[in-house]
Amino acid sequence: MKFALHGMISLHNNIVSDIRLAKETGYQGLEIHTEKLWRYINAGLTSEAFKARLTAAGLKPTAIDIIGSVEAADKEAQQRVFKEAETLCKFANEIGCDTIQLNAFESLNALSVEDNIRLTADNIRSIADIGREWGVRFQYEGAAWTPIASLDDYYRLHDAVGRDNFGFVLDTWHFWACRGATPEAMSKIDKELIYNVHLSDGKRPDVGQPWVDETLLRGCLLGEGDIPLHEWVSAIQATGYDGFYSGEFLNPQLWEGDHYETAETMLKQMRSLVG
């Protein structure tokens, strides 16, 4: 199996340091944290230099994570998202990264799930068409507390988008936390729709209780939370998926720790689960 360093686990690194971190701790890929990438781009640094560093490290850029707020309904916000997509698709093409993650959040919470899916799909269709020009595909992740978060809604969104360069990233915490999928349902996903997998552990509110700050729910390493991860990983493997896995958490204490120790621990834990 193949493993990518997720830039979230080394949040306060810059992106060039993430390349070195991934290489020296034994990963095969790098999932690129978008805020770090924007800092790199805005500093006037080039995709050519970035690709050269990836190549020298022997790393595959598995995804750029993320373009957010893809549910935007007002024209100004939509144009901002589309412009961001154009810039990131060009950069992705130039560094050999074939996947960018999309997230929809909460600006349409007052609407029904059906309207969320319809409006979000309209935007994603335009983004997918931009990506096709650059050879880029898009993986959707529905945050657990957002309207489009269950596996059934993923399928409905996919059907509404109607583009062959649009699929899913499977995140164990998000599906488990929103009670939006079961391992049995996960095992039946067409592997061609799975572009990447995020392994994350944690806790979730009781049914009917409000969501709290994400760092209070996703602040642990793999095996330290409440998710039966072996069962969930076995379900993902049952699909025949053989792509990259990356580990993720949100923990201010770990972010202020030794990134090398954390990256090594995460890789060890992923190998134990996936191997």
Secondary structure as UniProt FT lines:
FT   STRAND          2..6
FT   HELIX           7..10
FT   TURN            11..12
FT   HELIX           15..24
FT   TURN            25..26
FT   STRAND          29..33
FT   HELIX           34..42
FT   TURN            43..44
FT   HELIX           47..57
FT   STRAND          60..67
FT   TURN            70..71
FT   HELIX           75..95
FT   STRAND          99..104
FT   TURN            107..110
FT   HELIX           113..134
FT   STRAND          137..142
FT   TURN            144..145
FT   HELIX           151..161
FT   TURN            164..165
FT   STRAND          166..171
FT   HELIX           172..177
FT   TURN            178..179
FT   HELIX           183..186
FT   TURN            187..188
FT   HELIX           191..193
FT   STRAND          194..199
FT   TURN            207..208
FT   HELIX           214..217
FT   TURN            222..223
FT   HELIX           229..238
FT   TURN            239..240
FT   STRAND          244..247
FT   HELIX           252..255
FT   HELIX           259..274
//
